């Protein structure tokens, strides 16, 4: 069961249950006796990469179930998506080391089959939630197997969307309280928390099929005063590309980025990863973004406006650093 994006939390066509949208690996967890499987949303197996979660589920008392949830890893008081990505490693020894040093937790938000074999996925969400809460009252393990919060109060969900959960989530998911689980259907609603940042334009790339600008390369100054590459934006109106290209070409000057720089061409090159042109750090743009991983925008950003009123040296990396989580 998946979600479709919406610009705001729904109120009509409910009633609704609202839940935090976690930034991890979506995971279905299956248990039948001593057999435990973890499956990604794509259906691919995940158990090899998270042996500590498999072991934990094997050891809890309920002998059979199917749960829907999210695999998460916390580092230094904040959720770390890049730590999850590091688990997708071919070497079992590396996976074992990481599973010991940065153990994952499973945060669950739905129950599809309960321990007595009942197919709860056919039931309405309010029934499934009660079954899940009863299950978790017995099975929950601190920091290992955790029940995701939920509410039917839109005001509380709006607070979550504004970041009241210590910035640990990237939005809110809304589910119809009277609906069954619908595999493969986008009947849930997801509303992402979107943030903005003022970035220096440290370089650009041409479009693959023309000599007009295709994307702007964005930078932020780190604590050492070096300009780090943090991502790109390609949402440039077509009518503005020719004039903007002339403006950028007049500013071409190496090095562009004095800290972490974009990569050049490789066997994996695409339109967005080909040779880039360095610029004098004079232009500032405001962009909208969603996810940040390792001090970089995980996805492309949306160009909101140019900021001639902003000095480049005011564009600091702390704009995109995640807030800490209370100990």
Secondary structure as GFF3:
##gff-version 3
##sequence-region A 1 327
A	DSSP	beta_strand	2	5	.	.	.	ID=ss1
A	DSSP	beta_strand	16	22	.	.	.	ID=ss2
A	DSSP	beta_strand	25	32	.	.	.	ID=ss3
A	DSSP	beta_strand	35	40	.	.	.	ID=ss4
A	DSSP	three_ten_helix	47	49	.	.	.	ID=ss5
A	DSSP	alpha_helix	51	59	.	.	.	ID=ss6
A	DSSP	beta_strand	64	72	.	.	.	ID=ss7
A	DSSP	beta_strand	74	75	.	.	.	ID=ss8
A	DSSP	beta_strand	78	79	.	.	.	ID=ss9
A	DSSP	alpha_helix	81	86	.	.	.	ID=ss10
A	DSSP	alpha_helix	92	101	.	.	.	ID=ss11
A	DSSP	beta_strand	105	113	.	.	.	ID=ss12
A	DSSP	three_ten_helix	120	122	.	.	.	ID=ss13
A	DSSP	alpha_helix	125	139	.	.	.	ID=ss14
A	DSSP	beta_strand	145	147	.	.	.	ID=ss15
A	DSSP	beta_strand	150	151	.	.	.	ID=ss16
A	DSSP	alpha_helix	154	161	.	.	.	ID=ss17
A	DSSP	beta_strand	169	176	.	.	.	ID=ss18
A	DSSP	beta_strand	186	192	.	.	.	ID=ss19
A	DSSP	beta_strand	195	206	.	.	.	ID=ss20
A	DSSP	beta_strand	213	221	.	.	.	ID=ss21
A	DSSP	beta_strand	227	233	.	.	.	ID=ss22
A	DSSP	three_ten_helix	238	240	.	.	.	ID=ss23
A	DSSP	alpha_helix	241	249	.	.	.	ID=ss24
A	DSSP	beta_strand	277	278	.	.	.	ID=ss25
A	DSSP	beta_strand	284	289	.	.	.	ID=ss26
A	DSSP	beta_strand	302	306	.	.	.	ID=ss27
A	DSSP	three_ten_helix	312	314	.	.	.	ID=ss28
A	DSSP	three_ten_helix	317	319	.	.	.	ID=ss29
###
